[in-house]
Amino acid sequence: MAIKTTVLIVGAGPVGLILALRLALANVNVTVVEAQDELDDAPKAMAHLPAAFPEFKKAGIFDTLVAEAGELANTGLTFRKTSDKSIIFEPPHNPARPGVLIMPQGRLTKIISEHLKKFDNATVLMGHALQSLDDSSNDNIKATARTADGSEKAFEASILVGADGGKSTVRKSTGIAFEGETLPCQLVASDVYYDFAKYGGFKHANFMADTENYGMIGQITSDGLWRVSFSVPLGFDQKDIEAVAPKKFEAMLPGPRPLQYKVQRLAPYKAQQLCATTFRKGRVFLAGDAAHCKSANS
């Protein structure tokens, strides 16, 4: 027997979960299905611009985010030359005005998830991978999801939202085209423990300008964890990235040699600028990366 809900959301990333939270607050029955067994904690987005703050406030999570971010709740940015780390431009930062809030995407997702658990009209089903959807009816939309044990569950909803990322199964199932370009390089998000403040006077977010060793160096937490993003050729695999990472750090990190740092993880992602030809087809909607992909630094 099909599980009936008003809105079925595919994807339990921050986009899918914050949408579910907004709907739950509006007394709409909502179900979220997510293919992975656990919430994604991979090193992804971490900087949230003031334009997003009104939505965080509407969702009732803004005060929690600010408290969790601490000193990183209102940050500025700097543009530097990679070659000598000198400052090219540093826009004035007024602590009295909203700045960039630093919060790793994995942590943001968990906070939204915790708030969502307070609502009886919201359900999140992990380990449920979308298998099919049928949008032929004018009255509802039907979908099936495969669970971790191999069984299938059926769903019926008035609306289905694909918030399942750049490789969206929902978008592909509805035949919506994804147009744009993939640039001839990929970016690597590395999370590194290093004292940038001591050795380079770095703070908050730093965009590094160079023809080859460009990227971003930004503080993630208050305990010394920083994001160092850099570019590598499109064909590089994980082994290639691990081999070239020390050379990238040598070029981009300030301070005395030999460098003393600790890499927590490396995660490559493609530099893309893609957009769906439509964000809606009948009762199916696209949101987040399923609708549009714009890589940082690209």
Buried (B, 14 or more C-beta within 10 A) or exposed (E): EEBBBBBBBBBBBBBBBBBBBBBBBEEBBBBBBBBBEEBBEEBBBBBBEEEEBEBBEBBEBBEBBBEBBEEBBBBBBBBBEBEEBEEEEEEEBEEEEEBBBBBBBBBBBBBBBEBBEEBEBBBBBBBBBBBEBEBEEEEBBBBBBBBEEEEEBBBBBBBBBBBBBBEBBBBBBBEBEBEEEBBEBBBBBBBBBBBBEEBBEBBBBBBBBBEEBBBBBBBBBEEBBBBBBBBBEEEBEEEEBEEBBEEBBEBBBBBEEEBEBEBEEBBBBBBBBBBBEBBBBEBBBBBBBBBBBEBBBB
